[in-house]
Amino acid sequence: MRAPIGNFDTALPAPDALDDLTAPVATAVRNWSGSVPADQIVYVDTDPRWADTAVFVEHYGQELLEQSANCVVVAGKRGGETTLAACVVLSTTRVDVNNAVRRQLGARKASFAPMDTATGETGMEYGGITPIGLPDGWPVLVDSAVVDLPYVLVGSGRRRGKLLVPGKAFAELPGAVVLEGLGLA
């Protein structure tokens, strides 16, 4: 199979690559529902040595710079309660934690979750967190620019490998809320 974006030596429909995914991501792919069929989600093998964005796009394709998204875990706090959520924004932007995230979560304060919290709660590796397979009940805040792309490169749950996901599929993830301006230039 040829990847819909980028230049990857190995590209497989995600349902055929379950062994390459972390348990929560593999479970989410196995139980996938929505308007986008699971086999349109593509797993591509990538080398962790080329994980840095500049080196990554040089190796796998310059067009990926504009078609990649980051998934970060944030913690919203209000009155002693903490709400964990995922934010998905284009990699050319940064998450508007202080305004958009804080307002959406109804939090007094919002910040990026500590690495051990993010990896421990998701069951995914740092640098590979993906919005596919997050814990039940988590809000998944998605910038509208991500949803508008035909395909988006995101983590696979591990540092090795990525997923190529049709943009519209992000709007259908459990807990998804599409927000205009979640990612700031």
C-alpha positions, 0 to 999 in steps of 0.5 A: 500500500502507498501512503496517502501523504509522505514518502514511507517505506511501510504503510499498512491499513491500521487494522493490519498493524495492530501489533505495532500499536499500543494496547489502547490504540489497537483496541480503538482501531479494532472497535472503530466506528464512524463515517471513515472506515478503519482501513482508511487509517494508515499506519506508517513505520517511522524511525525514532531517530528522525522524530525531530520535526525538521529532520522528519519532514526532510526524510519523509516529505516536506508536505508533512509539515503542513499536514501534521498534528500534535496531540497534547494532554492538558490538565484543567483545574477548578476547585480541587478537581482536575480534568484531563483532556487531549488537544489536537492542533496542527504542528505549525501552531501551539495550543491556546491553553490559557484561553480556549482550553481553559474556557472549554473545560470550565477550568480556573487554570489549565496547563500541560499535564506532566509527562508521567501523568500523560503517559500513565493515564493514556498508556502511550509513549511520550512523543507518540500520544494520539487522540485515538484510544484515549481513556473513556470520558476524556474531552478531545479538543480538536482545532477545526484546521485539523478536521479540514485536511484530507489526511493528517499525520499524528502519533501512533501511541509509540515513538516509532510509527505514525498514523495517517488519519482522514481529517474528518475522522477527528471530529467523530472521536469519542469526546471530540469537540471541534474548536475554531482557533484552538491552535495559535500561530 
